[in-house]
């Protein structure tokens, strides 16, 4: 329950902490972060995650407790604020457990990329500024992508994904569903993220993705896919990049889908067909600045539903994974394999962000 101290109500916030974020520095720094929150006038109830997916279990439990009891005796009738403490991975998990509810998602960024914080105007290096947004920020109804596809195998100690009740039922018996609150991508970018499960764990921050890109691109096997956008005629091409996001950036500030934002009416995708390895290496600079669209046949378009299927050795679009796996990510976690379907859905999660963000003025085009 919110406490009264010196005549002032101290709002309760639920903090779900991923101690492994940013190479386990999040767990080490959490006690001092918690004290800063208390000094700012917040009452903190902390939960420490113990495994992959635990954050979603915790946030979903908080959700059900509040929905079943009205306010759980903790939030004075107002929907609770649930804070993801760590990187984009824990933000994804907490959001997954809260999706479709009235509860409010906030974030204290302490990860490698922190692109969710970038999108919502939350300072990545100013902890006091991030805490101030938790206490006084603006709540916005944001969209998300629904991703359904075949689960990846366990790798590097990272488990194969299982079906979660909060994600909803899949349409097929051998697929799983994930909701994407930041980005989903297929092609070389998802292969790079898959590589982080087994390599470069000693590199911190955005430099990790740069290193993995430079060392992965020269050895990446080519593969073809079939893509159907919004029930249009199928397209077949050798895939290099496919990306769909809720904001502009991922990978620590790379502006992969320019002018995308969470309140947009329609989703937006960026697609690159065949790019030789030199062009893929040269692309990293333009992507960082959002200047890649229009280069070498790379294009961007509105899309609300995209179906991606791998092409088998006989030239047929396959309804099961074939050949070299083509991974597709859910918020930086490469847990799904093609074939897969993604679809854009508005108003899935309430997010507390900065008082002003760049995309507020863009409406819902």
CORKAKA-V899516 format. One record per helix or strand of 3 or more residues. SS is the DSSP state (H for helix, E for strand). FROM is the first residue (numbers start at 0). TO is the last residue. If there is no record, write none. Layout:
ss={SS;SS}
from={FROM;FROM}
to={TO;TO}
//
This chain:
ss={E;E;E;H;E;H;E;H;E;H;H;E;H;E;E;H;H;E;E;E;E;H;E;E;E;E;H}
from={2;7;11;20;42;53;80;87;103;114;126;137;164;175;182;187;206;223;234;240;267;276;298;304;326;332;357}
to={4;9;16;38;47;68;85;97;108;118;135;150;166;179;186;194;216;228;237;244;271;288;301;310;329;352;361}
//
